[in-house]
Amino acid sequence: MNKVAWIIFGAVIVLAFGGLVVYSHASNPSIDVSNVDTNSTISASAQNGQIADHVFGKADSKVVFIEYGDFQCPSCGGAYAQVKSATDSYKDKVAFIFRNFPLTTIHPNARAAAAAAEAAGLQGKYWEMHNMLYENQTSWETLTGDQRTNIFVSYAGQLGLDEAKFKTDLASNAVNSKITFDQALGKKIGVSATPTFYLDGKQLSATDSGQIVQGSTTVLTGLFDKALAQ
């Protein structure tokens, strides 16, 4: 599908689903997460490649905000600034967790981008790479093969990472396991769209999610205030 067609497609999705990009057969990971509590912060284990949930903000907060996202998804890109603003403002009160849910059939670079974030996380720069990927989404979304790898390695260099280690980690079993584990968590609770948000175990409505995608920060901060007051 060419660029113009993708733009038209994206506009239709925004109108029909409040900004959510939907794909009902996102993935079918075989990993067993039946006994995992998806509403809690998940520690490192063999299942997730010894890579725990990435938590931004107050790790022990009573209020936990979780996003199942896709780095190539235009709606996730649309929501990024609002989510970042709200979680920055409430970083002393709210725990924010981002879990990988790449819709690889419609976003062929999504899993590679998730790997870039996870590889950066192995050097302590997960959130920096997370932000860089969203802020530069249009620069890498159509790249393939070595071009894609090269630009992610260049981002690693800008963040001061060991580029050789980063490149090795991109294809590591640990990173692959972490992404597959996150996908399995999303599949377990019925995630089929990105972004999908959960606040204290309850999925945000399509209306609220759509407003966040379309530019509202106050919807999210209002939800945070309500949760904190309870």
C-alpha positions as a Markdown table, in Angstrom:
| # | Residue | x | y | z |
|---|---|---|---|---|
| 1 | Met | 0.0 | 0.0 | 0.0 |
| 2 | Asn | 1.5 | 3.4 | -1.0 |
| 3 | Lys | 1.9 | 6.4 | 1.3 |
| 4 | Val | -1.3 | 8.2 | 0.2 |
| 5 | Ala | -3.3 | 5.0 | 0.7 |
| 6 | Trp | -1.9 | 4.6 | 4.2 |
| 7 | Ile | -2.9 | 8.2 | 5.1 |
| 8 | Ile | -6.4 | 7.7 | 3.8 |
| 9 | Phe | -6.6 | 4.4 | 5.7 |
| 10 | Gly | -5.4 | 6.1 | 8.9 |
| 11 | Ala | -8.0 | 8.8 | 8.6 |
| 12 | Val | -10.8 | 6.3 | 8.3 |
| 13 | Ile | -9.6 | 4.4 | 11.3 |
| 14 | Val | -9.4 | 7.6 | 13.4 |
| 15 | Leu | -13.0 | 8.5 | 12.5 |
| 16 | Ala | -14.3 | 5.0 | 13.0 |
| 17 | Phe | -12.5 | 4.0 | 16.1 |
| 18 | Gly | -11.6 | 7.1 | 17.9 |
| 19 | Gly | -7.9 | 7.0 | 16.9 |
| 20 | Leu | -7.2 | 3.3 | 17.5 |
| 21 | Val | -5.5 | 1.2 | 14.9 |
| 22 | Val | -7.2 | -2.2 | 15.1 |
| 23 | Tyr | -6.1 | -5.6 | 13.9 |
| 24 | Ser | -7.9 | -8.6 | 15.3 |
| 25 | His | -5.2 | -11.1 | 14.6 |
| 26 | Ala | -2.2 | -9.1 | 15.9 |
| 27 | Ser | -0.2 | -12.1 | 17.0 |
| 28 | Asn | -0.5 | -15.6 | 18.3 |
| 29 | Pro | 2.4 | -16.1 | 20.7 |
| 30 | Ser | 2.5 | -19.6 | 22.2 |
| 31 | Ile | 4.0 | -18.6 | 25.6 |
| 32 | Asp | 1.9 | -19.6 | 28.6 |
| 33 | Val | 1.0 | -16.5 | 30.7 |
| 34 | Ser | -2.2 | -17.9 | 32.2 |
| 35 | Asn | -0.8 | -17.5 | 35.8 |
| 36 | Val | 0.6 | -14.0 | 35.2 |
| 37 | Asp | -1.2 | -11.0 | 36.8 |
| 38 | Thr | -1.3 | -8.5 | 33.9 |
| 39 | Asn | -2.4 | -5.7 | 36.2 |
| 40 | Ser | 0.8 | -5.7 | 38.3 |
| 41 | Thr | 4.4 | -4.8 | 37.6 |
| 42 | Ile | 6.0 | -8.0 | 36.2 |
| 43 | Ser | 9.5 | -8.9 | 37.4 |
| 44 | Ala | 12.3 | -10.4 | 35.3 |
| 45 | Ser | 11.9 | -14.2 | 34.7 |
| 46 | Ala | 13.0 | -16.8 | 32.2 |
| 47 | Gln | 9.7 | -16.3 | 30.3 |
| 48 | Asn | 10.4 | -12.6 | 29.5 |
| 49 | Gly | 14.1 | -13.0 | 28.8 |
| 50 | Gln | 15.0 | -11.7 | 32.3 |
| 51 | Ile | 13.7 | -8.3 | 31.3 |
| 52 | Ala | 11.2 | -6.9 | 33.8 |
| 53 | Asp | 8.4 | -4.4 | 33.0 |
| 54 | His | 9.8 | -0.9 | 32.3 |
| 55 | Val | 8.3 | 1.4 | 34.8 |
| 56 | Phe | 8.4 | 5.2 | 34.5 |
| 57 | Gly | 7.5 | 7.2 | 37.5 |
| 58 | Lys | 6.6 | 6.0 | 41.0 |
| 59 | Ala | 7.2 | 2.2 | 40.8 |
| 60 | Asp | 5.3 | 1.4 | 44.0 |
| 61 | Ser | 2.3 | 3.7 | 43.3 |
| 62 | Lys | -1.2 | 2.4 | 43.9 |
| 63 | Val | -2.1 | 3.8 | 40.5 |
| 64 | Val | -0.7 | 1.8 | 37.6 |
| 65 | Phe | -1.2 | 3.0 | 34.0 |
| 66 | Ile | -0.3 | 0.5 | 31.3 |
| 67 | Glu | -0.1 | 1.0 | 27.5 |
| 68 | Tyr | 0.0 | -1.9 | 25.0 |
| 69 | Gly | 1.7 | -0.1 | 22.1 |
| 70 | Asp | 3.3 | -0.4 | 18.7 |
| 71 | Phe | 6.1 | 1.9 | 17.8 |
| 72 | Gln | 5.1 | 2.1 | 14.2 |
| 73 | Cys | 1.5 | 2.6 | 14.8 |
| 74 | Pro | 0.4 | 6.1 | 13.8 |
| 75 | Ser | -2.2 | 6.3 | 16.5 |
| 76 | Cys | 0.3 | 5.4 | 19.2 |
| 77 | Gly | 2.5 | 8.1 | 17.7 |
| 78 | Gly | -0.5 | 10.5 | 18.0 |
| 79 | Ala | -1.0 | 9.6 | 21.6 |
| 80 | Tyr | 2.7 | 9.7 | 22.5 |
| 81 | Ala | 3.0 | 13.4 | 23.4 |
| 82 | Gln | -0.1 | 13.4 | 25.6 |
| 83 | Val | 0.9 | 10.2 | 27.4 |
| 84 | Lys | 4.4 | 11.6 | 27.9 |
| 85 | Ser | 3.1 | 15.0 | 29.2 |
| 86 | Ala | 0.7 | 13.3 | 31.6 |
| 87 | Thr | 3.1 | 10.7 | 32.9 |
| 88 | Asp | 5.9 | 13.4 | 33.3 |
| 89 | Ser | 3.5 | 15.5 | 35.4 |
| 90 | Tyr | 2.5 | 12.6 | 37.6 |
| 91 | Lys | 5.8 | 10.8 | 37.8 |
| 92 | Asp | 5.8 | 11.2 | 41.6 |
| 93 | Lys | 2.4 | 9.7 | 41.9 |
| 94 | Val | 1.7 | 7.2 | 39.0 |
| 95 | Ala | 3.5 | 4.2 | 37.6 |
| 96 | Phe | 3.5 | 4.0 | 33.8 |
| 97 | Ile | 4.3 | 0.7 | 32.1 |
| 98 | Phe | 4.7 | 0.3 | 28.3 |
| 99 | Arg | 4.3 | -3.2 | 26.9 |
| 100 | Asn | 5.1 | -4.2 | 23.4 |
| 101 | Phe | 2.3 | -5.2 | 21.1 |
| 102 | Pro | 3.7 | -4.9 | 17.6 |
| 103 | Leu | 1.0 | -5.4 | 14.9 |
| 104 | Thr | 3.6 | -6.9 | 12.5 |
| 105 | Thr | 1.2 | -7.7 | 9.6 |
| 106 | Ile | 0.3 | -4.1 | 9.1 |
| 107 | His | 3.4 | -2.5 | 10.7 |
| 108 | Pro | 6.5 | -4.4 | 9.4 |
| 109 | Asn | 9.0 | -2.4 | 11.3 |
| 110 | Ala | 7.2 | -2.5 | 14.6 |
| 111 | Arg | 8.9 | -5.5 | 16.1 |
| 112 | Ala | 12.3 | -4.3 | 15.1 |
| 113 | Ala | 11.6 | -0.9 | 16.8 |
| 114 | Ala | 10.4 | -2.8 | 19.9 |
| 115 | Ala | 13.7 | -4.7 | 19.8 |
| 116 | Ala | 15.6 | -1.3 | 19.6 |
| 117 | Ala | 13.8 | -0.1 | 22.7 |
| 118 | Glu | 14.5 | -3.3 | 24.6 |
| 119 | Ala | 18.1 | -3.4 | 23.5 |
| 120 | Ala | 18.6 | 0.1 | 24.7 |
| 121 | Gly | 17.0 | -0.9 | 28.0 |
| 122 | Leu | 19.7 | -3.5 | 28.5 |
| 123 | Gln | 22.1 | -0.5 | 28.7 |
| 124 | Gly | 19.8 | 1.6 | 31.0 |
| 125 | Lys | 18.3 | 3.8 | 28.3 |
| 126 | Tyr | 14.9 | 2.2 | 27.6 |
| 127 | Trp | 12.7 | 5.3 | 28.0 |
| 128 | Glu | 15.2 | 7.5 | 26.1 |
| 129 | Met | 15.0 | 5.1 | 23.1 |
| 130 | His | 11.2 | 4.7 | 23.5 |
| 131 | Asn | 10.9 | 8.5 | 23.2 |
| 132 | Met | 13.3 | 8.8 | 20.3 |
| 133 | Leu | 11.5 | 6.1 | 18.3 |
| 134 | Tyr | 8.1 | 7.9 | 18.6 |
| 135 | Glu | 9.6 | 11.4 | 18.0 |
| 136 | Asn | 11.3 | 10.2 | 14.8 |
| 137 | Gln | 8.6 | 7.7 | 13.7 |
| 138 | Thr | 8.3 | 9.1 | 10.2 |
| 139 | Ser | 12.1 | 8.8 | 9.7 |
| 140 | Trp | 12.2 | 5.0 | 10.0 |
| 141 | Glu | 8.7 | 3.6 | 9.5 |
| 142 | Thr | 9.3 | 2.9 | 5.8 |
| 143 | Leu | 12.9 | 1.6 | 6.0 |
| 144 | Thr | 13.9 | -2.0 | 5.4 |
| 145 | Gly | 16.7 | -4.3 | 6.3 |
| 146 | Asp | 20.1 | -2.7 | 6.9 |
| 147 | Gln | 18.6 | 0.9 | 6.6 |
| 148 | Arg | 16.4 | 0.2 | 9.5 |
| 149 | Thr | 19.1 | -1.3 | 11.6 |
| 150 | Asn | 21.5 | 1.5 | 10.8 |
| 151 | Ile | 19.1 | 4.2 | 11.9 |
| 152 | Phe | 18.4 | 2.4 | 15.2 |
| 153 | Val | 22.1 | 2.0 | 15.8 |
| 154 | Ser | 22.6 | 5.7 | 15.1 |
| 155 | Tyr | 19.9 | 6.5 | 17.7 |
| 156 | Ala | 21.9 | 4.2 | 20.1 |
| 157 | Gly | 25.0 | 6.3 | 19.4 |
| 158 | Gln | 23.2 | 9.5 | 20.1 |
| 159 | Leu | 22.1 | 8.1 | 23.4 |
| 160 | Gly | 25.7 | 7.2 | 24.3 |
| 161 | Leu | 25.2 | 3.5 | 24.1 |
| 162 | Asp | 27.8 | 0.8 | 23.2 |
| 163 | Glu | 26.7 | 0.4 | 19.5 |
| 164 | Ala | 28.3 | -3.0 | 19.1 |
| 165 | Lys | 26.5 | -4.4 | 22.1 |
| 166 | Phe | 23.2 | -2.7 | 21.1 |
| 167 | Lys | 23.4 | -4.3 | 17.6 |
| 168 | Thr | 24.0 | -7.7 | 19.1 |
| 169 | Asp | 21.2 | -7.3 | 21.6 |
| 170 | Leu | 18.7 | -6.3 | 18.8 |
| 171 | Ala | 18.7 | -10.0 | 17.7 |
| 172 | Ser | 19.2 | -11.6 | 21.1 |
| 173 | Asn | 17.0 | -14.3 | 22.5 |
| 174 | Ala | 16.4 | -12.2 | 25.6 |
| 175 | Val | 14.9 | -9.3 | 23.6 |
| 176 | Asn | 12.9 | -11.6 | 21.4 |
| 177 | Ser | 11.5 | -13.3 | 24.5 |
| 178 | Lys | 10.5 | -10.0 | 26.1 |
| 179 | Ile | 8.6 | -8.9 | 23.1 |
| 180 | Thr | 6.8 | -12.2 | 22.7 |
| 181 | Phe | 6.0 | -12.2 | 26.4 |
| 182 | Asp | 4.4 | -8.8 | 26.2 |
| 183 | Gln | 2.4 | -9.8 | 23.2 |
| 184 | Ala | 1.1 | -12.9 | 25.1 |
| 185 | Leu | 0.0 | -10.7 | 28.0 |
| 186 | Gly | -1.9 | -8.5 | 25.6 |
| 187 | Lys | -3.5 | -11.4 | 23.8 |
| 188 | Lys | -4.5 | -12.9 | 27.2 |
| 189 | Ile | -6.6 | -9.9 | 28.0 |
| 190 | Gly | -8.0 | -9.5 | 24.5 |
| 191 | Val | -5.9 | -6.6 | 23.2 |
| 192 | Ser | -6.4 | -6.3 | 19.5 |
| 193 | Ala | -5.7 | -2.6 | 18.9 |
| 194 | Thr | -2.9 | -0.1 | 19.6 |
| 195 | Pro | -2.8 | 1.9 | 21.7 |
| 196 | Thr | -4.8 | 0.1 | 24.3 |
| 197 | Phe | -4.6 | 1.6 | 27.8 |
| 198 | Tyr | -5.3 | 0.2 | 31.2 |
| 199 | Leu | -5.6 | 2.2 | 34.4 |
| 200 | Asp | -5.6 | 0.1 | 37.6 |
| 201 | Gly | -6.7 | -3.0 | 35.7 |
| 202 | Lys | -9.6 | -1.3 | 33.8 |
| 203 | Gln | -9.4 | -0.7 | 30.1 |
| 204 | Leu | -9.9 | 2.9 | 29.1 |
| 205 | Ser | -13.0 | 3.5 | 27.0 |
| 206 | Ala | -12.7 | 3.9 | 23.2 |
| 207 | Thr | -13.8 | 7.5 | 23.7 |
| 208 | Asp | -11.1 | 8.4 | 26.3 |
| 209 | Ser | -8.4 | 6.6 | 24.3 |
| 210 | Gly | -9.5 | 8.3 | 21.1 |
| 211 | Gln | -9.4 | 11.7 | 22.7 |
| 212 | Ile | -5.9 | 11.0 | 24.0 |
| 213 | Val | -4.8 | 10.0 | 20.5 |
| 214 | Gln | -6.4 | 13.1 | 19.0 |
| 215 | Gly | -4.5 | 15.5 | 21.4 |
| 216 | Ser | -6.1 | 15.6 | 24.8 |
| 217 | Thr | -3.9 | 15.5 | 27.8 |
| 218 | Thr | -6.6 | 16.6 | 30.3 |
| 219 | Val | -8.6 | 13.4 | 29.8 |
| 220 | Leu | -5.7 | 11.3 | 31.1 |
| 221 | Thr | -4.7 | 13.7 | 33.9 |
| 222 | Gly | -8.4 | 13.7 | 35.0 |
| 223 | Leu | -8.4 | 9.9 | 35.1 |
| 224 | Phe | -5.2 | 10.0 | 37.1 |
| 225 | Asp | -6.7 | 12.5 | 39.6 |
| 226 | Lys | -9.8 | 10.3 | 40.0 |
| 227 | Ala | -7.7 | 7.2 | 40.6 |
| 228 | Leu | -5.5 | 8.9 | 43.1 |
| 229 | Ala | -8.4 | 10.2 | 45.1 |
| 230 | Gln | -10.0 | 6.8 | 45.6 |
